[in-house]
Amino acid sequence: MTLKIKYITLAVMQVLFARRRVYRIILPATLSALPLSALADNYFNPAFLSDDPNAVADLSHFEKGDSQAPGKYHVDIYLNKQLVTTEDVNFKAAKGGQDDTGLAPCFTTARLEQMGVNTKAFPDLAKLAPEQCVPFAAIPESSTEFDFEHQQLNI
């Protein structure tokens, strides 16, 4: 009788250990197959740049996915694929721009005339204030593309 109990106990132990082995194999395999993903916003702590938070530039522009900051850039200006000049150009933030920089150049009508654009052919430009930036949408079939890497503005 005790021998029979020993065999039963041994059989039960073997079944339990066999299950344990199966769990040791199946559990890690199952967990590795689960997609473990998380979403987070990009954030750069400005305290890494300076101890004084007032001395650090506003970095929120880059968190939104805009690739370049608005401002003045020294660029080569190409008009109809011909190099016109190299000068400092003020760029403003533009949503839905024609390139991936998120910037639009700011030229007055007088500056466009100096570069050889016949602004009188476009009546909408006459309505602009002299210091106002020309929206290139007012010139049919015109476009601007700013190649930030090469600092080239193609008009």
N, C-alpha and C positions, 0 to 999 in steps of 0.2 A: 504494500500500500504506500509506504513512504517512497519507494522507488517510482511508483506511478505518479505521485505528486511532484517528485523531482523532475520527471520528464515533462509533465504538464507545465510546471513553472519554467523549465528551460525553453519549452516551445513558445510560451507567452513572451518570454524575454527576447527570443529571437525575432518574433513578430514585431515587438516594440522597437528593437534596434534597427530592424529592416525599414520600418516606417521613418525612423530618425534619419537614416541614410538617404532615403528618398526625399525627405524634407530638406536635407542639407544640399541636395542637388537642385530640386525644383524651386525652392524659395529664392536663391540668388538669381537663377535663370529668369524667373518671373519678374523679379524686381528690376533686372537689367533691361527687360523688354518694355517696361512702362515708360512713357514719355515724361520726362521730368524737366519741364520748361517753365521759365518765369519771364515776365515782362517787366522792364524797368526803364525809366527815362534816363538819358545821359545827363550827368551832372558833374561838373568839375568844381571842386571846392576852391574858391579864390584865396583862401587862407594859405594854400600851398605856395602862392606867389609872393605874398607879403603878409607881415603881421598886422599892418594897417589896412583895414578893409576899404578905406576911402582912397587909398593909393592904387587900387586895382581897377582895371577897366571892366566895364560891364560885359560879361561873357554870355549873357542870356541869348544874345543874337545867334550864337553858335549852337545852343541847345535846341533851337527850333529847326535845325537842319539847313539853314541858309549857309552857304559855303564861304562867303566872303563878307567882310565888313564894309559898309559904305564909307566913303571918304575920298581923298584926293590921291590919284595914282599917276605916276609918270609912264605914259604909254606911247606906243607907235600907233598913229592913226592912219588907217587905210580907207580910202574912199573908192568904191568900185574896184577893189583889189589893187589899187595903186597907192604907194606910200605918199602921204601928203605932208605929214609933219610928226615930230615927237614933242610932246608937251605934257604938262600936268592937266589932268581932266578930273573934274569932280563927278563922282558916281553916287547915285542915290539908291536906296533899297527899292526894289521893284518886284512885286509878287507876280508870278506867271510870266516872267521875262522870256526872252528869246534864247537865252543860254542858261547854263546851270550855275552861274555865279550869284544870281539873285540881285544883280545890279543893273542900273540903266545909266548911261552917260547923260550929263547935263550940259547941253549946248544952247546958246541963245541963237536967235535968227541971224544976228549980225555975225556971229562966229561961223555959222554954217555958210553964209555968203562969202566970208573970207576964204573958206576952204573950197569954194567953187560951186556950191549948191545954189540953184536958181530958186530962191525962196518965193519970189513974186509969182511963180507958177502955181503956188498953193495958197489959196485965199484964206484958209483957216489959220495960217501962220501970221497973217497981218493983224489978227485979233489978239495976239499974245502981247503981254507987256514986254518992254525991251529986255528986262533982266530975267524973264521967265524961261524955264527950261522947255525946249521944244519936245512935245510928245511925238515920237516918230510914227505913231499911228496916224497922225495928220498928213503924212506924206505917203501917198499910195505906193504899195509894193516896196517900201523901204524896210530895212531891218538893221539891227545892231547886234553884234556878237563880240563879247569881250573874252578873249583868251587870256585868262588870268596868269597861267603858267608862263606864257611868253610875253605878257604885258602888251598885247596887241588888241586894238579896237578896230573891228571891221564894220564899215558902214556901207 
